[in-house]
């Protein structure tokens, strides 16, 4: 499985961006339903932070700092997971990466235990300026 992120860029405070995580090379016969896919971010000098994860097991997980502003969704026909980011703030500036693991278990679990994700994209930079 390969993951490729896109959609990053520069935006002003209060603006919006939609990130995409396109998955390819899924195991034959599998769909996005068989994977937990999550968005994570890492700001300069800081540790990686879970943003949001989605799975077929439970409701999407959101980190506290993005609740009510970000929304994760997936298009199974396109094998793509999206992250709609609204009301962006300077502290949202980071490299955003998506990660995945083939498991139908909880997105919440894997968002909080990202070391168990087995595939990662290279990331896309989001810069929010005031």
ROPA-894650 format. One line per 3 residues: number of its first residue (from 1); their letters; for each residue x, y, z of N, C-alpha, C, O. Coordinates in nm, 2 decimals, padded with zeros to 4 digits. Each point is the difference from the previous one (the first is absolute). Layout:
NUM = a = X:Y:Z:X:Y:Z:X:Y:Z:X:Y:Z; ...
END
This chain:
1 = xxx = 00.08:-00.12:00.00:-00.08:00.12:00.00:00.09:00.12:00.00:00.10:00.01:00.07; -00.14:00.09:-00.15:00.07:00.13:-00.01:-00.10:00.11:00.03:-00.12:-00.01:-00.04; 00.17:00.11:00.11:-00.09:00.11:00.03:00.07:00.13:-00.05:00.12:00.02:00.02
4 = xxx = -00.20:00.06:-00.08:00.05:00.13:-00.06:-00.09:00.11:00.05:-00.12:00.00:-00.03; 00.17:00.10:00.10:-00.07:00.11:00.04:00.00:00.12:-00.10:00.10:00.01:-00.07; -00.20:00.07:00.07:00.00:00.12:-00.08:-00.10:00.10:00.06:-00.08:-00.03:00.09
7 = xxx = 00.09:00.15:-00.14:-00.09:00.10:00.05:00.05:00.10:00.10:-00.07:00.10:00.03; 00.19:-00.12:00.01:00.06:00.10:00.09:00.03:00.13:-00.07:-00.01:00.01:-00.12; 00.05:00.09:00.20:00.03:00.13:-00.06:00.00:00.11:00.11:00.00:-00.03:00.12
10 = xxx = 00.00:00.15:-00.16:00.00:00.12:00.09:-00.14:00.06:00.00:-00.06:00.02:-00.10; 00.01:00.01:00.22:-00.13:00.06:00.01:00.00:00.10:00.12:00.09:-00.01:00.09; -00.18:00.10:-00.09:00.00:00.10:00.11:-00.09:-00.05:00.11:-00.08:-00.09:-00.02
13 = xxx = 00.10:00.15:00.13:-00.08:-00.04:00.12:-00.15:00.01:-00.03:-00.05:00.09:-00.07; -00.02:-00.20:00.11:-00.15:00.00:-00.03:-00.03:-00.07:-00.13:-00.12:-00.03:-00.03; 00.22:00.00:-00.05:-00.02:-00.06:-00.13:-00.02:-00.15:00.01:-00.01:-00.06:00.11
16 = xxx = -00.01:00.00:-00.23:-00.03:-00.15:00.00:00.09:-00.06:-00.11:00.05:00.06:-00.09; -00.02:-00.19:00.12:00.07:-00.09:-00.10:-00.06:-00.14:00.01:-00.05:-00.04:00.10; 00.06:-00.03:-00.21:-00.04:-00.14:00.00:00.12:-00.08:-00.04:00.05:00.01:-00.11
19 = xxx = -00.01:-00.10:00.20:00.11:-00.09:-00.03:-00.05:-00.13:-00.05:-00.11:-00.04:00.04; 00.19:-00.03:-00.13:-00.04:-00.13:-00.05:00.11:-00.10:00.03:00.12:00.04:-00.01; -00.16:-00.16:00.04:00.09:-00.11:00.02:-00.04:-00.11:-00.10:-00.10:-00.07:00.03
22 = xxx = 00.17:00.05:-00.14:-00.04:-00.10:-00.10:00.08:-00.13:00.03:00.12:00.00:00.01; -00.20:-00.10:00.00:00.06:-00.13:00.03:00.00:-00.09:-00.13:-00.09:00.00:-00.07; 00.20:-00.06:00.05:00.01:-00.09:-00.11:00.07:-00.13:00.04:00.07:-00.01:00.11
25 = xxx = -00.09:-00.10:-00.19:00.07:-00.12:00.03:-00.07:-00.08:00.11:00.06:-00.08:00.07; -00.19:00.11:-00.05:-00.07:-00.07:00.11:00.00:-00.15:-00.03:00.00:-00.04:-00.12; 00.01:-00.04:00.22:-00.01:-00.15:-00.02:-00.12:-00.04:-00.08:-00.11:00.06:00.02
28 = xxx = 00.13:-00.15:-00.11:-00.10:-00.04:-00.09:-00.13:-00.04:00.08:00.01:-00.08:00.09; -00.12:00.13:-00.14:-00.12:-00.03:00.07:-00.04:00.09:00.12:-00.10:-00.01:00.06; 00.19:00.10:-00.02:-00.02:00.08:00.11:-00.05:00.14:-00.04:00.03:00.04:-00.11
31 = xxx = -00.09:00.03:00.20:-00.04:00.14:-00.02:00.04:00.08:00.12:00.07:-00.05:00.09; -00.10:00.18:-00.10:00.03:00.09:00.11:-00.06:-00.05:00.13:00.05:00.03:00.11; -00.16:-00.10:-00.12:-00.07:-00.05:00.12:00.09:-00.09:00.08:-00.02:-00.02:00.12
34 = xxx = 00.12:-00.04:-00.18:00.09:-00.09:00.06:00.12:00.06:00.07:00.09:-00.06:00.05; -00.08:00.20:-00.06:00.11:00.07:00.05:-00.04:00.11:00.09:-00.11:00.06:-00.01; 00.20:-00.04:00.11:-00.01:00.12:00.08:00.09:00.10:-00.07:00.12:-00.03:-00.02
37 = xxx = -00.17:00.15:00.00:00.09:00.10:-00.06:-00.01:00.13:00.08:-00.11:00.04:00.04; 00.22:00.02:-00.01:00.00:00.12:00.08:00.08:00.11:-00.05:00.10:-00.02:-00.08; -00.13:00.14:00.13:00.08:00.12:-00.03:00.08:00.04:00.12:-00.06:00.00:00.11
40 = xxx = 00.18:00.03:-00.12:00.09:00.04:00.11:00.08:00.12:-00.05:00.02:00.03:-00.12; 00.02:00.05:00.22:00.08:00.12:-00.04:00.12:00.01:00.09:00.00:-00.04:00.11; 00.10:00.11:-00.16:00.12:00.02:00.07:00.05:00.14:-00.03:00.04:00.03:-00.11
43 = xxx = -00.05:00.06:00.21:00.05:00.13:-00.01:00.15:00.00:00.03:00.05:-00.09:00.06; 00.02:00.19:-00.11:00.14:00.01:00.02:00.04:00.00:00.15:-00.05:00.08:00.07; 00.13:-00.17:-00.04:00.05:-00.01:00.14:-00.10:-00.07:00.10:00.03:00.00:00.12
46 = xxx = -00.13:-00.05:-00.17:-00.10:-00.07:00.08:-00.02:-00.14:-00.04:00.04:-00.04:-00.11; -00.10:-00.04:00.20:-00.03:-00.14:-00.03:-00.12:-00.01:-00.09:-00.08:00.09:-00.01; 00.07:-00.21:-00.05:-00.11:-00.02:-00.09:-00.13:-00.01:00.09:00.00:-00.05:00.11
49 = xxx = -00.11:00.11:-00.17:-00.13:00.01:00.07:-00.10:-00.06:-00.09:-00.01:00.02:-00.12; -00.08:-00.10:00.19:-00.11:-00.06:-00.08:-00.11:00.11:-00.02:-00.04:00.08:00.08; 00.00:-00.07:-00.21:-00.10:00.09:-00.04:-00.14:-00.07:-00.01:-00.09:00.05:00.07
52 = xxx = 00.08:-00.15:-00.15:-00.12:-00.07:-00.01:00.02:-00.13:-00.07:00.09:-00.02:-00.08; -00.17:-00.08:00.12:00.00:-00.14:-00.06:-00.14:-00.04:-00.03:-00.09:00.03:00.07; 00.09:-00.12:-00.17:-00.13:-00.05:-00.04:00.01:-00.15:-00.03:00.10:-00.05:-00.05
55 = xxx = -00.20:-00.02:00.09:00.00:-00.15:-00.02:-00.15:-00.04:-00.01:-00.09:00.08:00.01; 00.07:-00.21:-00.05:-00.14:-00.05:-00.01:-00.05:-00.05:00.14:-00.11:-00.04:00.01; 00.20:00.06:00.09:-00.04:-00.06:00.13:-00.08:00.10:00.09:-00.09:-00.04:00.07
58 = xxx = 00.13:00.17:-00.07:-00.06:00.09:00.09:00.00:00.14:-00.07:00.04:00.02:-00.11; -00.10:00.07:00.19:-00.01:00.14:-00.05:00.15:00.06:-00.02:00.09:-00.05:00.07; -00.08:00.14:-00.16:00.13:00.06:-00.02:00.06:00.06:00.13:-00.08:00.06:00.08
61 = xxx = 00.21:-00.07:-00.06:00.07:00.06:00.11:00.05:00.14:-00.04:00.06:00.01:-00.11; -00.07:00.08:00.20:00.06:00.14:-00.03:00.09:00.04:00.13:-00.04:-00.03:00.11; 00.15:00.08:-00.14:00.08:00.06:00.11:-00.08:00.12:00.06:-00.07:00.07:-00.07
64 = xxx = 00.10:-00.04:00.19:-00.07:00.10:00.07:00.02:00.14:-00.07:-00.10:00.08:00.00; 00.21:-00.06:-00.05:00.03:00.14:-00.06:-00.07:00.02:-00.13:00.00:00.11:-00.05; -00.05:-00.21:-00.01:-00.07:00.01:-00.13:-00.15:-00.03:00.00:-00.06:00.02:-00.10
67 = xxx = 00.01:-00.07:00.21:-00.14:-00.03:00.01:-00.08:00.12:-00.04:00.03:00.11:00.03; -00.14:-00.13:-00.11:-00.09:00.10:-00.04:00.05:00.09:-00.11:-00.07:00.09:-00.05; 00.20:-00.11:00.01:00.06:00.07:-00.11:00.03:-00.08:-00.12:00.00:00.04:-00.12
70 = xxx = 00.05:-00.17:00.15:00.04:-00.09:-00.11:-00.10:-00.11:-00.01:-00.07:-00.04:00.09; 00.07:-00.02:-00.21:-00.09:-00.11:-00.03:00.07:-00.10:-00.09:00.05:00.04:-00.11; -00.05:-00.16:00.15:00.06:-00.11:-00.08:-00.11:-00.07:-00.08:-00.11:-00.02:00.06
73 = xxx = 00.14:-00.02:-00.18:-00.10:-00.08:-00.08:00.08:-00.09:-00.09:00.12:00.01:-00.02; -00.19:-00.10:-00.04:00.07:-00.09:-00.10:-00.09:-00.03:-00.11:-00.12:-00.01:00.01; 00.18:-00.01:-00.13:-00.07:-00.03:-00.12:00.06:-00.14:-00.04:00.11:-00.01:-00.06
76 = xxx = -00.19:-00.09:00.08:00.05:-00.14:-00.02:00.02:-00.02:-00.15:00.08:-00.08:-00.04; -00.16:00.14:-00.04:00.01:-00.02:-00.15:00.14:00.06:-00.05:00.05:-00.05:-00.09; 00.00:00.15:00.16:00.12:00.06:-00.04:00.12:-00.04:00.09:00.11:00.04:-00.02
79 = xxx = -00.14:-00.12:00.12:00.10:-00.05:00.09:00.08:00.13:00.06:00.12:00.00:00.01; -00.20:00.09:00.03:00.05:00.13:00.05:-00.06:00.04:00.13:-00.12:-00.01:00.01; 00.20:00.06:00.08:-00.05:00.05:00.13:00.03:00.15:-00.01:00.11:00.05:-00.03
82 = xxx = -00.21:00.03:00.07:00.01:00.15:00.00:00.01:00.05:00.15:-00.06:-00.06:00.09; 00.12:00.18:-00.08:-00.01:00.07:00.12:-00.03:00.14:-00.03:00.08:00.08:-00.05; -00.21:-00.04:00.08:-00.04:00.14:-00.02:00.03:00.08:00.12:-00.04:-00.04:00.11
85 = xxx = 00.12:00.14:-00.13:00.05:00.08:00.11:-00.06:00.14:-00.01:00.02:00.07:-00.10; -00.10:-00.03:00.19:-00.06:00.14:00.00:00.05:00.08:00.12:00.05:-00.05:00.10; -00.07:00.18:-00.11:00.04:00.09:00.11:00.14:-00.02:00.04:00.03:-00.02:00.12
88 = xxx = 00.06:00.01:-00.21:00.14:-00.03:00.03:00.06:00.11:00.08:-00.02:00.12:-00.01; 00.11:-00.17:00.10:00.08:00.09:00.09:00.15:-00.02:-00.02:00.04:-00.10:-00.06; 00.03:00.20:00.10:00.15:-00.01:-00.02:00.06:-00.13:00.07:00.09:-00.06:-00.06
91 = xxx = -00.15:00.01:00.16:00.05:-00.12:00.07:-00.04:-00.12:-00.08:00.05:-00.11:00.04; -00.12:00.12:-00.15:-00.03:-00.12:-00.08:00.12:-00.02:-00.10:00.00:-00.10:-00.08; 00.09:00.20:00.07:00.11:-00.01:-00.09:00.08:-00.13:00.03:00.05:-00.01:00.12
94 = xxx = -00.03:-00.07:-00.21:00.08:-00.13:00.02:00.00:-00.07:-00.13:-00.06:00.03:-00.10; 00.14:-00.14:00.10:00.00:-00.10:-00.11:-00.10:-00.10:00.04:00.00:-00.06:00.10; -00.10:00.04:-00.19:-00.11:-00.09:00.02:00.03:-00.13:-00.08:00.03:00.00:-00.12
97 = xxx = -00.04:-00.11:00.19:00.03:-00.13:-00.06:-00.12:-00.10:00.03:-00.06:00.01:00.10; 00.04:-00.10:-00.20:-00.10:-00.10:00.03:00.07:-00.13:00.02:00.10:-00.03:-00.06; -00.16:-00.05:00.15:00.06:-00.13:00.03:-00.12:-00.10:00.00:-00.11:00.03:00.01
100 = xxx = 00.15:-00.16:-00.03:-00.11:-00.10:-00.02:00.05:-00.14:00.06:00.12:-00.02:00.01; -00.22:-00.06:00.02:00.03:-00.14:00.04:-00.12:-00.08:-00.04:-00.11:00.05:00.01; 00.14:-00.17:-00.06:-00.12:-00.08:-00.04:-00.05:-00.07:00.13:00.05:-00.09:00.05
103 = xxx = -00.16:00.15:-00.01:-00.07:-00.05:00.12:-00.14:00.07:00.00:-00.01:00.11:-00.03; -00.09:-00.19:00.07:-00.13:00.05:00.01:-00.03:00.05:00.14:-00.12:00.03:00.04; 00.22:-00.01:00.04:-00.02:00.04:00.14:-00.01:00.15:00.01:-00.01:00.07:-00.10
106 = xxx = 00.01:-00.02:00.22:-00.03:00.14:00.04:00.10:00.10:-00.06:00.12:-00.01:00.02; -00.17:00.11:-00.08:00.08:00.11:-00.05:00.05:00.08:00.12:00.11:00.05:00.00; -00.19:-00.04:00.11:00.04:00.07:00.12:00.12:-00.07:00.06:00.10:00.07:00.04
109 = xxx = -00.10:-00.20:-00.04:00.12:-00.07:00.06:00.12:00.03:-00.08:00.11:00.03:00.06; -00.11:-00.04:-00.19:00.12:00.02:-00.09:00.04:00.14:00.00:00.12:00.03:-00.02; -00.21:00.07:00.04:00.04:00.14:00.00:00.08:00.02:00.13:00.09:00.09:00.00
112 = xxx = -00.12:-00.16:00.10:00.08:00.02:00.13:00.11:-00.10:00.01:00.08:00.01:00.10; -00.06:-00.10:-00.20:00.11:-00.09:00.00:00.05:-00.01:-00.14:00.01:-00.10:-00.06; 00.03:00.22:00.01:00.04:00.01:-00.14:00.12:-00.09:-00.04:00.03:-00.02:-00.12
115 = xxx = 00.05:-00.02:00.22:00.12:-00.08:-00.03:-00.04:-00.13:-00.06:00.08:-00.07:-00.06; -00.21:00.03:00.07:-00.04:-00.13:-00.06:-00.05:00.02:-00.14:-00.04:-00.10:-00.07; 00.04:00.22:00.02:-00.04:00.02:-00.14:00.12:-00.05:-00.09:00.12:00.03:00.04
118 = xxx = -00.15:-00.10:-00.15:00.11:-00.06:-00.07:00.04:00.07:-00.13:00.10:-00.03:-00.06; -00.18:00.12:00.01:00.03:00.07:-00.12:-00.02:00.15:00.02:-00.09:00.04:00.07; 00.18:00.04:-00.12:00.00:00.14:00.01:00.02:00.07:-00.13:00.08:-00.05:-00.08
121 = xxx = -00.14:00.16:00.06:00.03:00.09:-00.11:00.11:00.09:00.03:00.05:00.00:00.11; -00.01:00.08:-00.20:00.11:00.09:00.02:-00.04:00.13:00.06:00.09:00.08:00.05; -00.21:-00.05:-00.06:-00.05:00.12:00.07:-00.02:00.12:-00.10:00.05:00.00:-00.11
124 = xxx = -00.13:00.10:00.16:-00.03:00.12:-00.07:00.00:00.11:00.10:-00.05:-00.01:00.10; 00.12:00.12:-00.14:00.01:00.12:00.09:-00.12:00.09:00.00:-00.04:00.04:-00.11; 00.00:-00.01:00.23:-00.11:00.10:00.01:00.06:00.12:00.08:00.05:-00.02:00.11
127 = xxx = -00.06:00.13:-00.16:00.05:00.13:00.07:-00.12:00.09:00.01:-00.06:00.04:-00.10; 00.04:00.00:00.23:-00.11:00.10:00.03:00.06:00.12:00.05:00.07:00.00:00.10; -00.09:00.11:-00.17:00.06:00.13:00.04:-00.11:00.10:00.04:-00.11:00.00:-00.05
130 = x = 00.15:00.09:00.14:-00.09:00.10:00.05:00.02:00.13:-00.07:-00.07:00.10:00.02
END
